[in-house]
């Protein structure tokens, strides 16, 4: 799933012209989502290796079919209260801008198709919502749709120099 051709606007990938497909997950009792076009797969928590001098929101990294995947503690990244991980914790493998990482979530709930009329951009709600792409309304509940570009904005700093060189050579 390549997202490199994705535009810089905060549009969600449509199923139909008026629908967005979202992978929803919970952190505590709040429902969050990612546009399905950014999701690679969902796996159970695995043993992690913590890289030295990594930012506090980086829980560690693991090997997924020969590729090193950094694991981001989305709670720390978004300023939410800590919660210890366990065997029931799930990892959402996501990608954006050529970077792949895993987000720790309590539980993945569903793939949801949401009408565009139920989605509002965060700038209509308030400022300083850098990790939000939009807010979806489902009945009386709000679904916070995360923006993978801002979540992954500095993930390149975590890549080994050899990976950065290979990426640069491939782009040339």
Phi and psi restraints in degrees (value plus and minus 20) as a CYANA .aco file:
   2 UNK   PHI    -112.4   -72.4
   2 UNK   PSI     115.7   155.7
   3 UNK   PHI    -136.1   -96.1
   3 UNK   PSI      -8.9    31.1
   4 UNK   PHI     -88.4   -48.4
   4 UNK   PSI     -41.6    -1.6
   5 UNK   PHI    -109.4   -69.4
   5 UNK   PSI     -18.3    21.7
   6 UNK   PHI     -85.4   -45.4
   6 UNK   PSI     118.4   158.4
   7 UNK   PHI     -95.7   -55.7
   7 UNK   PSI     147.4   187.4
   8 UNK   PHI    -100.4   -60.4
   8 UNK   PSI     -26.6    13.4
   9 UNK   PHI     -94.1   -54.1
   9 UNK   PSI     146.1   186.1
  10 UNK   PHI    -115.0   -75.0
  10 UNK   PSI      17.2    57.2
  11 UNK   PHI     -95.8   -55.8
  11 UNK   PSI     128.5   168.5
  12 UNK   PHI    -115.2   -75.2
  12 UNK   PSI     130.1   170.1
  13 UNK   PHI     -85.9   -45.9
  13 UNK   PSI     100.3   140.3
  14 UNK   PHI    -104.3   -64.3
  14 UNK   PSI     123.9   163.9
  15 UNK   PHI    -103.8   -63.8
  15 UNK   PSI     -72.3   -32.3
  16 UNK   PHI    -134.6   -94.6
  16 UNK   PSI     158.3   198.3
  17 UNK   PHI     -79.6   -39.6
  17 UNK   PSI     -46.2    -6.2
  18 UNK   PHI    -131.1   -91.1
  18 UNK   PSI     -10.8    29.2
  19 UNK   PHI    -139.6   -99.6
  19 UNK   PSI     132.2   172.2
  20 UNK   PHI    -145.6  -105.6
  20 UNK   PSI     116.7   156.7
  21 UNK   PHI    -118.9   -78.9
  21 UNK   PSI     107.1   147.1
  22 UNK   PHI    -147.7  -107.7
  22 UNK   PSI     121.3   161.3
  23 UNK   PHI    -114.6   -74.6
  23 UNK   PSI      98.6   138.6
  24 UNK   PHI    -120.5   -80.5
  24 UNK   PSI     128.7   168.7
  25 UNK   PHI    -171.5  -131.5
  25 UNK   PSI     143.0   183.0
  26 UNK   PHI    -132.3   -92.3
  26 UNK   PSI     123.9   163.9
  27 UNK   PHI    -145.2  -105.2
  27 UNK   PSI      93.5   133.5
  28 UNK   PHI      37.3    77.3
  28 UNK   PSI    -146.6  -106.6
  29 UNK   PHI    -122.3   -82.3
  29 UNK   PSI     -20.5    19.5
  30 UNK   PHI    -104.9   -64.9
  30 UNK   PSI     116.4   156.4
  31 UNK   PHI    -113.4   -73.4
  31 UNK   PSI     110.2   150.2
  32 UNK   PHI    -138.8   -98.8
  32 UNK   PSI     148.5   188.5
  33 UNK   PHI    -171.9  -131.9
  33 UNK   PSI     138.6   178.6
  34 UNK   PHI    -147.9  -107.9
  34 UNK   PSI     124.7   164.7
  35 UNK   PHI     -79.8   -39.8
  35 UNK   PSI     113.7   153.7
  36 UNK   PHI     -80.7   -40.7
  36 UNK   PSI     -45.1    -5.1
  37 UNK   PHI     -87.0   -47.0
  37 UNK   PSI     -37.0     3.0
  38 UNK   PHI    -115.7   -75.7
  38 UNK   PSI     -26.1    13.9
  39 UNK   PHI    -116.0   -76.0
  39 UNK   PSI     109.7   149.7
  40 UNK   PHI    -113.7   -73.7
  40 UNK   PSI     -70.9   -30.9
  41 UNK   PHI    -190.2  -150.2
  41 UNK   PSI     154.1   194.1
  42 UNK   PHI    -143.9  -103.9
  42 UNK   PSI     112.6   152.6
  43 UNK   PHI    -154.0  -114.0
  43 UNK   PSI     143.4   183.4
  44 UNK   PHI     -96.6   -56.6
  44 UNK   PSI     138.6   178.6
  45 UNK   PHI     -76.8   -36.8
  45 UNK   PSI     121.1   161.1
  46 UNK   PHI    -147.0  -107.0
  46 UNK   PSI     152.3   192.3
  47 UNK   PHI     -86.9   -46.9
  47 UNK   PSI     114.8   154.8
  48 UNK   PHI    -134.3   -94.3
  48 UNK   PSI     130.6   170.6
  49 UNK   PHI    -129.9   -89.9
  49 UNK   PSI     103.8   143.8
  50 UNK   PHI    -106.8   -66.8
  50 UNK   PSI     100.9   140.9
  51 UNK   PHI     -94.3   -54.3
  51 UNK   PSI     126.3   166.3
  52 UNK   PHI     -87.5   -47.5
  52 UNK   PSI     125.1   165.1
  53 UNK   PHI      40.1    80.1
  53 UNK   PSI       0.8    40.8
  54 UNK   PHI     -95.1   -55.1
  54 UNK   PSI     130.9   170.9
  55 UNK   PHI     -77.8   -37.8
  55 UNK   PSI     135.3   175.3
  56 UNK   PHI     -79.2   -39.2
  56 UNK   PSI     -49.3    -9.3
  57 UNK   PHI     -97.7   -57.7
  57 UNK   PSI     -26.8    13.2
  58 UNK   PHI    -110.0   -70.0
  58 UNK   PSI      91.7   131.7
  59 UNK   PHI     -94.5   -54.5
  59 UNK   PSI     -50.7   -10.7
  60 UNK   PHI     140.6   180.6
  60 UNK   PSI    -179.0  -139.0
  61 UNK   PHI    -168.2  -128.2
  61 UNK   PSI     141.0   181.0
  62 UNK   PHI    -167.6  -127.6
  62 UNK   PSI     146.7   186.7
  63 UNK   PHI    -117.9   -77.9
  63 UNK   PSI     101.0   141.0
  64 UNK   PHI    -140.2  -100.2
  64 UNK   PSI      83.8   123.8
  65 UNK   PHI      30.6    70.6
  65 UNK   PSI      26.2    66.2
  66 UNK   PHI      66.9   106.9
  66 UNK   PSI     -20.4    19.6
  67 UNK   PHI    -134.8   -94.8
  67 UNK   PSI     113.0   153.0
  68 UNK   PHI    -100.7   -60.7
  68 UNK   PSI     103.3   143.3
  69 UNK   PHI    -134.7   -94.7
  69 UNK   PSI      99.4   139.4
  70 UNK   PHI     -93.6   -53.6
  70 UNK   PSI     125.7   165.7
  71 UNK   PHI    -132.5   -92.5
  71 UNK   PSI     102.2   142.2
  72 UNK   PHI    -121.5   -81.5
  72 UNK   PSI     108.8   148.8
  73 UNK   PHI    -100.9   -60.9
  73 UNK   PSI      78.7   118.7
  74 UNK   PHI     -82.8   -42.8
  74 UNK   PSI     -46.7    -6.7
  75 UNK   PHI     -82.9   -42.9
  75 UNK   PSI     -68.7   -28.7
  76 UNK   PHI     -87.2   -47.2
  76 UNK   PSI     -59.8   -19.8
  77 UNK   PHI     -82.1   -42.1
  77 UNK   PSI     -55.8   -15.8
  78 UNK   PHI    -120.9   -80.9
  78 UNK   PSI     -13.8    26.2
  79 UNK   PHI      54.7    94.7
  79 UNK   PSI       8.1    48.1
  80 UNK   PHI    -112.4   -72.4
  80 UNK   PSI     141.2   181.2
  81 UNK   PHI     -82.6   -42.6
  81 UNK   PSI     125.4   165.4
  82 UNK   PHI     -84.6   -44.6
  82 UNK   PSI     131.9   171.9
  83 UNK   PHI    -168.1  -128.1
  83 UNK   PSI     107.2   147.2
  84 UNK   PHI     -84.1   -44.1
  84 UNK   PSI     125.1   165.1
  85 UNK   PHI    -104.5   -64.5
  85 UNK   PSI     135.8   175.8
  86 UNK   PHI    -165.8  -125.8
  86 UNK   PSI    -190.9  -150.9
  87 UNK   PHI     -88.3   -48.3
  87 UNK   PSI     -34.0     6.0
  88 UNK   PHI    -111.9   -71.9
  88 UNK   PSI     -31.2     8.8
  89 UNK   PHI     -83.9   -43.9
  89 UNK   PSI     120.6   160.6
  90 UNK   PHI    -133.1   -93.1
  90 UNK   PSI     132.5   172.5
  91 UNK   PHI    -133.2   -93.2
  91 UNK   PSI     103.1   143.1
  92 UNK   PHI    -115.6   -75.6
  92 UNK   PSI      93.3   133.3
  93 UNK   PHI    -103.0   -63.0
  93 UNK   PSI     100.7   140.7
  94 UNK   PHI    -151.6  -111.6
  94 UNK   PSI     141.1   181.1
  95 UNK   PHI    -163.3  -123.3
  95 UNK   PSI     132.8   172.8
  96 UNK   PHI    -184.7  -144.7
  96 UNK   PSI     117.8   157.8
  97 UNK   PHI      38.1    78.1
  97 UNK   PSI      11.6    51.6
  98 UNK   PHI      63.1   103.1
  98 UNK   PSI     -20.3    19.7
  99 UNK   PHI    -126.0   -86.0
  99 UNK   PSI     123.1   163.1
 100 UNK   PHI    -140.7  -100.7
 100 UNK   PSI     118.3   158.3
 101 UNK   PHI    -172.7  -132.7
 101 UNK   PSI     151.4   191.4
 102 UNK   PHI    -134.9   -94.9
 102 UNK   PSI     119.5   159.5
 103 UNK   PHI    -129.6   -89.6
 103 UNK   PSI     111.3   151.3
 104 UNK   PHI    -101.5   -61.5
 104 UNK   PSI     108.9   148.9
 105 UNK   PHI    -153.4  -113.4
 105 UNK   PSI     136.9   176.9
 106 UNK   PHI     -87.0   -47.0
 106 UNK   PSI     -70.8   -30.8
 107 UNK   PHI    -180.3  -140.3
 107 UNK   PSI     117.9   157.9
 108 UNK   PHI    -102.0   -62.0
 108 UNK   PSI     113.2   153.2
 109 UNK   PHI    -122.4   -82.4
 109 UNK   PSI     -67.0   -27.0
 110 UNK   PHI    -191.0  -151.0
 110 UNK   PSI     148.5   188.5
 111 UNK   PHI    -120.2   -80.2
 111 UNK   PSI     105.1   145.1
 112 UNK   PHI    -142.4  -102.4
 112 UNK   PSI     115.8   155.8
 113 UNK   PHI    -120.9   -80.9
 113 UNK   PSI     100.1   140.1
 114 UNK   PHI    -137.9   -97.9
 114 UNK   PSI     110.2   150.2
 115 UNK   PHI     -84.6   -44.6
 115 UNK   PSI     123.8   163.8
 116 UNK   PHI     -77.9   -37.9
 116 UNK   PSI     -50.0   -10.0
 117 UNK   PHI     -84.1   -44.1
 117 UNK   PSI     -40.1    -0.1
 118 UNK   PHI    -114.6   -74.6
 118 UNK   PSI     -13.0    27.0
 119 UNK   PHI    -138.9   -98.9
 119 UNK   PSI     109.7   149.7
 120 UNK   PHI    -141.3  -101.3
 120 UNK   PSI     119.3   159.3
 121 UNK   PHI     -88.0   -48.0
 121 UNK   PSI     129.5   169.5
 122 UNK   PHI     -85.1   -45.1
 122 UNK   PSI     -45.2    -5.2
 123 UNK   PHI     -87.5   -47.5
 123 UNK   PSI     -37.3     2.7
 124 UNK   PHI    -101.8   -61.8
 124 UNK   PSI     -32.8     7.2
 125 UNK   PHI    -119.9   -79.9
 125 UNK   PSI     -60.5   -20.5
 126 UNK   PHI     152.2   192.2
 126 UNK   PSI     150.4   190.4
 127 UNK   PHI    -112.0   -72.0
 127 UNK   PSI     157.0   197.0
 128 UNK   PHI      39.8    79.8
 128 UNK   PSI      23.7    63.7
 129 UNK   PHI    -139.2   -99.2
 129 UNK   PSI      39.1    79.1
 130 UNK   PHI     -80.8   -40.8
 130 UNK   PSI     -48.2    -8.2
 131 UNK   PHI    -111.5   -71.5
 131 UNK   PSI     -23.7    16.3
 132 UNK   PHI    -114.7   -74.7
 132 UNK   PSI     113.5   153.5
 133 UNK   PHI    -112.1   -72.1
 133 UNK   PSI     -57.6   -17.6
 134 UNK   PHI    -188.7  -148.7
 134 UNK   PSI     153.6   193.6
 135 UNK   PHI    -145.6  -105.6
 135 UNK   PSI     105.6   145.6
 136 UNK   PHI    -120.6   -80.6
 136 UNK   PSI     125.0   165.0
 137 UNK   PHI    -130.3   -90.3
 137 UNK   PSI     105.2   145.2
 138 UNK   PHI    -151.1  -111.1
 138 UNK   PSI      80.5   120.5
 139 UNK   PHI      43.2    83.2
 139 UNK   PSI    -148.1  -108.1
 140 UNK   PHI    -111.6   -71.6
 140 UNK   PSI     -16.1    23.9
 141 UNK   PHI    -125.2   -85.2
 141 UNK   PSI     128.6   168.6
 142 UNK   PHI    -126.4   -86.4
 142 UNK   PSI     119.4   159.4
 143 UNK   PHI    -133.1   -93.1
 143 UNK   PSI     100.5   140.5
 144 UNK   PHI    -106.4   -66.4
 144 UNK   PSI      91.2   131.2
 145 UNK   PHI    -112.4   -72.4
 145 UNK   PSI      94.2   134.2
 146 UNK   PHI     -99.6   -59.6
 146 UNK   PSI     128.9   168.9
 147 UNK   PHI    -117.6   -77.6
 147 UNK   PSI      87.3   127.3
 148 UNK   PHI     -84.1   -44.1
 148 UNK   PSI     -47.0    -7.0
 149 UNK   PHI     -83.1   -43.1
 149 UNK   PSI     -59.9   -19.9
 150 UNK   PHI     -99.5   -59.5
 150 UNK   PSI     -53.7   -13.7
 151 UNK   PHI     -84.1   -44.1
 151 UNK   PSI     -54.6   -14.6
 152 UNK   PHI    -120.0   -80.0
 152 UNK   PSI     -12.0    28.0
 153 UNK   PHI     -72.6   -32.6
 153 UNK   PSI     -61.6   -21.6
 154 UNK   PHI    -131.8   -91.8
 154 UNK   PSI       2.1    42.1
 155 UNK   PHI     -86.7   -46.7
 155 UNK   PSI     -46.9    -6.9
 156 UNK   PHI     -78.3   -38.3
 156 UNK   PSI     -47.7    -7.7
 157 UNK   PHI     -85.1   -45.1
 157 UNK   PSI     -41.3    -1.3
 158 UNK   PHI    -108.3   -68.3
 158 UNK   PSI     -32.9     7.1
 159 UNK   PHI     -96.3   -56.3
 159 UNK   PSI     123.9   163.9
 160 UNK   PHI     -83.2   -43.2
 160 UNK   PSI     132.7   172.7
 161 UNK   PHI     -76.8   -36.8
 161 UNK   PSI     -56.0   -16.0
 162 UNK   PHI     -83.7   -43.7
 162 UNK   PSI     -57.1   -17.1
 163 UNK   PHI     -88.3   -48.3
 163 UNK   PSI     -62.4   -22.4
 164 UNK   PHI     -81.5   -41.5
 164 UNK   PSI     -62.5   -22.5
 165 UNK   PHI     -82.6   -42.6
 165 UNK   PSI     -65.0   -25.0
 166 UNK   PHI     -81.6   -41.6
 166 UNK   PSI     -60.1   -20.1
 167 UNK   PHI     -84.6   -44.6
 167 UNK   PSI     -63.3   -23.3
 168 UNK   PHI     -86.7   -46.7
 168 UNK   PSI     -60.5   -20.5
 169 UNK   PHI     -87.2   -47.2
 169 UNK   PSI     -54.8   -14.8
 170 UNK   PHI     -88.8   -48.8
 170 UNK   PSI     -49.5    -9.5
 171 UNK   PHI    -100.3   -60.3
 171 UNK   PSI     -41.2    -1.2
